[in-house]
Amino acid sequence: MKLWSGRFTAELDGLAEEFNDSLPFDRAMYRQDIACSVAHCTMLGATGIIPEADAKTIKDGLLSILDDIDGGRLKISGAEDIHSFVENALVSRIGDVGKKLHTARSRNDQVATDLRLYVRDAADGAISQLCELVGMLADLAEKHAQDVMPAYTHMQKAQPTTLGHYFSAYANMFLRDAERLKDCRKRVNVMPLGNGAAVATTFPVDRALTAKLLGFDSVTENSLDGVSDRDFVIEYLSAAALVMLHLSRINEEFVYWSGGEFAFIKLADEFSTGSSIMPQKKNPDVCELLRGKSGRVFGDLAAMLTVMKGLPLAYNKDMQEDKEPVFDADKTLRISLAVFTKMLQKTGFDTDAMARAADGGFSCATEVADYLAAKGVPFRTAHEITGKIVRHCIDCGRTLQDLPLDEYKKFSDVFDADVFTAVDARTAVERRSVVGGCAPSELARQIKTLRKRLKGL
């Protein structure tokens, strides 16, 4: 039965009905829809809008529907959306009493409430997964605080850092993601139920009671805004897109770090695949797919922005397109975080290879320039001198570490034997103890701060 059929004399065209129906995807919200209806009918009974006995009958019927769906005894089908399905199932079980459930509400405020409940659950799940990942990255940062590796800019060796500093960087990214989702949750957790179709209801509903029953912090202040607001969806999708962006970045690095040209990491066989023609291949397919999955969530965000950009107040049917992007982003984000976290647990790191790489490629050239500047040479002059030294080393096949002191002195009399301490990668790392630096002592502070922020989530 259509919830709106009374005004019409003809059935909806079959193709139009297929086009209109949302049950194939909004069935994912059956738990939220039933929870919303249970709270609503509880409020209806408590305020005397319907008899308490009727409210109890409705509530018992709704809970039996939930139990049967969960138990596989009731198939969700035969309705235009999940709201119609639940109400029709209720009426078939308890009779006309079930028709009182929709008193003092519209599908407009009902679906807006259901979606907020779903997004709240999605955000909570992602926050929990992110906290687990940040904790793991903090542990890895602590474990590898002394393991030197090259940092890169423009994909070229830049300066020495540590693997621990690298992990701390991503821990900060994912922690911001968790904090962003938690902040987003504040605006998600506002209840629109009671806003009706557009201009609220004439019934004396107790919105505060319904909000309390559903765990909302507050209720929407304006009914036109309440039924038409999807900012919370866009904000959630934006936060999810940033998580996927960060996953894509770290997996991009894992892809080339796992290749023979770098050989910094060894991906577990359980998270790699082979080639159908090249027997020697061990492909980082999971990393690549994690990188690629980001595009789905970016698309979900773009789709939602496009849907909402030209809509007048209040509710419009375009908003039916708000659910699939949320469902897709939630599913993609949750499995991506789960598989990456599990893969990271089994990834091996060749710290010897990293240390060798940090010693090559003139990554300590900045140390030479800083060495000269610390001895009074203007930095721009020091930079020019160091560039000439690097050019000389390239021409004669030497490194900064094995260039003799007498050759250093050809470029400046300021050089002394302590230059060889300056160009040692480990020393270069240890000297960067300013806040945010890669020195192990400073990294210990960063990790402590990370764990404190993590504990506050």
C-alpha positions in Angstrom: 0.0 0.0 0.0 1.2 3.5 -0.9 1.3 5.8 2.0 0.0 8.6 -0.3 -2.5 6.8 -2.6 -5.7 8.4 -1.4 -5.5 11.4 -3.7 -4.9 9.5 -6.9 -7.2 7.7 -9.3 -4.5 5.8 -11.3 -1.6 3.6 -10.4 1.9 4.8 -10.9 3.3 3.8 -14.2 5.5 0.7 -13.9 8.6 2.4 -15.2 8.0 5.5 -13.1 7.5 3.3 -10.0 10.8 1.6 -10.7 12.4 5.0 -11.1 10.8 6.4 -8.0 11.3 3.5 -5.5 14.2 3.7 -3.1 13.7 0.4 -1.3 16.6 -1.4 -3.1 19.1 0.9 -1.3 17.3 2.6 1.6 16.6 -0.8 3.1 20.0 -0.4 4.6 18.4 1.9 7.1 15.8 -0.5 8.5 17.4 -0.5 12.0 17.4 3.3 12.1 13.9 3.5 10.7 12.5 1.1 13.3 14.4 2.9 16.1 13.0 6.2 15.0 9.4 4.8 14.9 9.8 3.2 18.3 10.9 6.5 19.9 8.1 8.4 18.0 5.3 6.1 19.2 6.7 6.1 22.7 6.4 9.9 22.6 2.9 9.8 21.1 1.8 7.6 24.0 3.6 9.7 26.7 2.0 12.9 25.5 -1.5 11.4 25.1 -1.6 12.1 21.4 -2.5 8.4 21.1 -3.5 6.0 23.9 -0.6 4.5 25.8 -1.9 1.0 25.2 -1.9 1.7 21.4 1.7 3.0 21.7 2.7 -0.2 23.4 1.1 -2.3 20.8 2.8 -0.4 18.0 6.1 -0.6 19.8 5.8 -4.4 20.3 4.9 -4.8 16.7 7.9 -2.8 15.5 10.3 -4.7 17.7 8.9 -8.0 16.3 9.5 -6.7 12.8 13.1 -5.9 13.7 13.6 -9.3 15.2 12.2 -11.1 12.2 14.3 -9.1 9.7 17.4 -9.7 11.8 16.5 -13.4 12.0 16.0 -13.7 8.3 12.3 -14.5 8.7 11.1 -11.3 7.0 12.3 -10.3 3.6 12.4 -6.5 2.9 10.4 -6.2 -0.4 7.2 -5.0 -1.9 7.3 -1.3 -1.0 8.5 1.9 -2.4 10.9 2.6 0.5 11.9 1.3 3.9 9.4 3.6 5.7 6.5 2.2 3.7 7.7 -1.3 4.2 7.9 -1.1 7.9 4.5 0.7 8.3 2.8 -1.8 5.9 4.3 -4.8 7.8 3.2 -3.2 11.1 -0.4 -2.8 9.9 -0.5 -6.3 8.6 0.6 -7.6 12.1 -1.4 -5.4 14.5 -4.2 -4.0 12.3 -5.5 -0.5 12.1 -3.8 0.5 15.3 -0.6 0.5 13.3 -2.0 3.3 11.2 -1.7 5.6 14.2 2.1 5.4 14.0 2.5 8.2 11.5 0.5 10.7 13.5 2.3 14.0 13.9 5.1 13.2 11.5 5.9 13.2 7.8 8.2 11.0 5.7 10.2 14.2 5.2 11.2 14.5 8.9 11.2 10.8 9.3 13.8 10.1 6.5 15.9 13.1 7.7 16.0 11.6 11.1 16.8 8.1 9.9 19.6 9.4 7.8 21.1 11.3 10.7 21.0 8.1 12.8 22.7 6.2 10.0 25.4 8.9 9.5 26.0 9.0 13.3 26.6 5.3 13.3 28.9 5.5 10.3 30.9 8.3 11.9 31.2 6.4 15.2 32.4 3.3 13.4 35.0 5.2 11.4 36.2 7.0 14.5 36.8 3.8 16.3 38.7 2.3 13.3 40.8 5.5 13.0 41.7 5.4 16.7 42.9 1.8 16.3 45.0 2.8 13.3 46.5 5.9 15.0 47.4 3.8 18.0 49.2 1.4 15.7 51.0 4.2 13.9 52.1 5.7 17.2 53.5 2.4 18.3 55.4 2.1 15.0 56.7 5.6 15.4 58.1 4.8 18.8 59.6 1.5 17.6 61.4 3.1 14.6 62.3 6.4 16.3 66.0 5.7 15.7 65.8 4.2 12.2 67.1 6.7 9.7 65.7 7.0 6.2 65.5 9.7 3.5 62.7 12.2 3.4 61.6 13.3 -0.1 60.5 16.4 -1.8 59.5 16.4 -5.4 60.1 12.6 -5.2 63.8 13.3 -4.8 65.9 12.6 -1.8 65.8 15.7 0.4 67.1 15.3 3.9 67.5 12.5 6.5 64.6 11.7 8.8 63.5 8.5 10.5 60.9 5.9 9.8 59.3 6.8 13.2 59.0 10.5 12.1 57.3 9.2 8.9 54.8 7.1 10.9 54.1 10.1 13.2 53.2 12.2 10.2 50.5 9.8 9.1 49.4 9.3 12.7 48.7 13.0 12.8 46.8 12.9 9.5 44.5 10.1 10.6 44.1 11.6 14.1 42.9 14.8 12.5 40.5 12.7 10.5 39.1 11.1 13.7 38.8 14.6 15.3 37.1 15.9 12.2 34.5 13.2 12.2 33.9 13.7 15.9 33.4 17.4 15.3 31.1 16.6 12.4 29.1 14.3 14.7 28.0 17.3 16.8 26.1 18.7 13.8 24.8 15.3 12.7 23.4 14.6 16.2 20.5 17.1 15.9 17.0 15.7 15.5 14.6 16.9 12.8 11.7 14.7 13.9 8.8 16.9 14.7 9.4 19.2 11.7 6.7 17.5 9.8 6.6 17.9 6.0 7.9 21.5 6.1 6.2 23.6 8.8 6.1 21.3 11.8 2.9 19.9 13.3 -0.3 21.0 15.1 0.0 18.1 17.6 1.6 18.8 21.0 4.7 16.7 20.4 7.5 16.5 22.9 10.5 16.7 20.7 12.9 16.8 23.6 11.6 13.4 24.8 12.0 11.8 21.3 15.5 13.3 21.0 16.4 11.8 24.4 15.1 8.4 23.4 17.1 8.5 20.2 20.3 9.9 21.8 20.2 13.2 20.0 21.9 16.2 21.7 19.3 18.7 20.5 16.5 19.3 18.0 16.5 21.4 14.8 15.5 25.0 15.4 13.7 25.7 12.1 11.4 23.2 10.4 12.1 24.3 6.8 15.8 23.9 7.5 15.3 20.7 9.5 13.6 18.7 6.7 15.8 20.0 3.9 19.3 20.2 5.5 21.8 17.8 4.1 24.8 19.7 5.2 25.6 16.9 7.7 25.7 14.4 4.8 28.1 16.6 2.8 30.2 17.2 5.9 30.5 13.5 6.7 31.3 12.7 3.0 34.0 15.4 3.1 35.5 13.9 6.2 35.4 10.5 4.7 37.0 11.7 1.5 39.9 13.1 3.5 40.4 9.8 5.2 40.5 8.1 1.8 42.9 10.8 0.6 45.3 10.0 3.4 45.0 6.3 2.8 45.7 6.9 -0.8 48.8 8.8 0.0 50.4 6.2 2.3 49.5 3.4 -0.1 51.1 5.3 -3.0 54.3 5.3 -1.0 53.9 1.6 -0.1 53.5 0.8 -3.8 56.9 2.2 -4.8 58.6 1.3 -1.5 57.7 -2.3 -2.2 59.4 -2.3 -5.6 63.0 -3.4 -6.2 64.1 0.2 -6.9 63.4 1.1 -3.2 63.0 -2.3 -1.4 62.1 -0.4 1.8 59.2 -2.6 2.7 58.0 -6.2 2.2 54.3 -6.7 1.8 52.9 -9.9 3.2 51.9 -12.5 0.7 48.3 -12.4 2.2 48.0 -8.8 0.9 49.7 -9.2 -2.5 48.8 -10.9 -5.8 50.6 -12.4 -8.7 50.6 -12.2 -12.5 48.8 -14.5 -14.9 51.8 -14.5 -17.2 54.9 -13.3 -15.3 55.7 -15.9 -12.6 58.1 -13.7 -10.7 55.6 -10.9 -10.0 54.4 -10.0 -6.5 52.0 -7.1 -7.1 50.9 -4.6 -4.4 47.3 -4.9 -5.6 45.8 -4.2 -2.2 47.7 -0.9 -1.9 46.8 0.0 -5.4 43.1 -0.7 -4.8 43.1 1.3 -1.6 44.6 4.1 -3.6 41.9 3.7 -6.3 39.0 3.4 -3.8 39.5 7.0 -2.9 38.0 8.0 -6.2 34.7 6.4 -5.2 34.4 8.5 -2.1 35.5 11.6 -3.8 32.7 10.9 -6.3 30.2 10.4 -3.5 31.0 13.8 -2.2 30.8 15.4 -5.7 27.5 13.7 -6.3 25.9 15.0 -3.1 27.2 18.6 -3.7 25.7 18.5 -7.1 22.3 17.2 -5.9 22.0 20.0 -3.3 23.4 23.0 -5.1 20.2 24.3 -6.6 17.4 23.0 -4.4 14.8 25.5 -3.0 13.3 25.1 0.4 12.1 22.7 1.7 12.1 19.0 0.8 12.5 18.0 -2.8 12.5 14.5 -4.3 16.1 15.1 -5.5 17.1 14.4 -1.9 16.3 10.7 -2.4 19.8 10.7 -4.0 21.3 11.5 -0.6 21.4 7.9 0.6 23.5 5.9 -1.9 26.5 8.2 -1.6 26.4 7.8 2.2 26.0 4.1 2.0 28.7 3.7 -0.5 31.2 6.0 1.3 30.5 4.2 4.6 31.0 0.8 3.2 34.1 1.8 1.2 35.7 3.7 4.1 35.1 1.0 6.7 36.5 -1.9 4.6 39.4 0.3 3.4 40.4 1.2 7.0 40.0 -2.5 8.1 42.1 -3.9 5.3 44.9 -1.3 5.6 45.2 -1.7 9.4 45.4 -5.5 9.0 47.9 -5.2 6.1 50.1 -2.7 8.1 50.3 -5.2 11.0 52.0 -7.7 8.6 54.2 -5.3 6.6 58.0 -5.7 7.1 60.3 -2.7 7.0 63.9 -3.0 5.8 65.5 -0.3 8.0 69.0 -1.2 6.7 68.0 -0.4 3.1 66.5 2.8 4.4 69.6 3.8 6.2 71.7 3.1 3.1 69.4 5.3 1.1 69.7 8.1 3.6 73.5 8.2 3.2 73.2 8.5 -0.6 71.9 11.2 -2.9 73.5 14.1 -1.1 70.7 14.2 1.4 73.0 15.9 3.9 73.8 18.8 1.6 71.7 21.1 3.7 73.8 20.1 6.7 76.9 21.5 4.8 75.2 24.8 4.1 74.0 25.0 7.8 77.5 24.1 8.9 78.9 27.1 7.0 76.1 29.4 8.1 76.7 28.5 11.8 80.3 29.5 11.3 79.4 33.0 10.1 79.1 32.5 6.3 75.9 34.2 5.0 73.4 31.5 4.2 73.0 32.4 0.5 76.8 32.2 0.1 76.9 28.9 2.0 74.1 27.6 -0.2 76.1 28.5 -3.3 79.3 26.9 -1.9 77.5 23.7 -1.1 76.0 23.5 -4.5 79.5 23.7 -6.0 80.7 21.0 -3.7 77.8 18.7 -4.7 78.7 19.4 -8.4 82.3 18.5 -7.7 81.3 15.3 -5.9 79.2 14.2 -8.9 82.0 15.0 -11.3 84.6 13.0 -9.4 82.3 10.2 -8.2 82.5 11.0 -4.5 80.0 11.6 -1.7 79.9 14.3 1.0 81.0 11.7 3.5 84.1 10.6 1.6 85.3 13.9 0.1 88.7 14.7 1.7 89.0 17.7 4.0 91.6 19.3 1.8 89.1 19.3 -1.1 86.4 20.8 1.2 88.9 23.6 2.0 89.3 24.4 -1.7 85.7 25.7 -1.5 86.0 27.5 1.9 88.7 27.9 4.6 85.9 27.6 7.2 85.7 23.9 6.8 87.3 21.7 9.5 87.3 18.1 10.5 83.9 18.5 12.3 82.2 18.8 8.8 82.2 15.0 8.7 80.1 14.9 11.9 77.7 17.3 10.2 77.2 15.2 7.1 76.5 12.0 9.1 72.8 11.2 8.5 72.2 10.1 12.1 73.7 13.2 13.5 71.7 15.3 11.1 68.5 13.6 12.4 69.5 14.0 16.1 70.2 17.7 15.7 66.6 18.4 14.5 65.1 18.6 17.9 62.9 21.7 17.4 59.2 21.1 17.9 58.0 19.1 14.9 61.4 17.8 14.0 62.7 14.3 13.5 65.1 14.0 16.4 64.2 10.9 18.5 63.9 13.1 21.6 61.4 15.4 19.9 59.6 12.4 18.3 59.0 11.0 21.8 57.2 14.3 22.7 55.2 14.0 19.5 54.1 10.5 20.3 53.1 11.5 23.8 51.0 14.3 22.4 49.4 11.9 19.9 48.4 9.5 22.5 47.0 12.2 24.7 44.9 13.5 21.9 43.8 10.0 21.0 42.8 9.3 24.6 40.6 12.4 24.4 38.5 11.1 21.5 
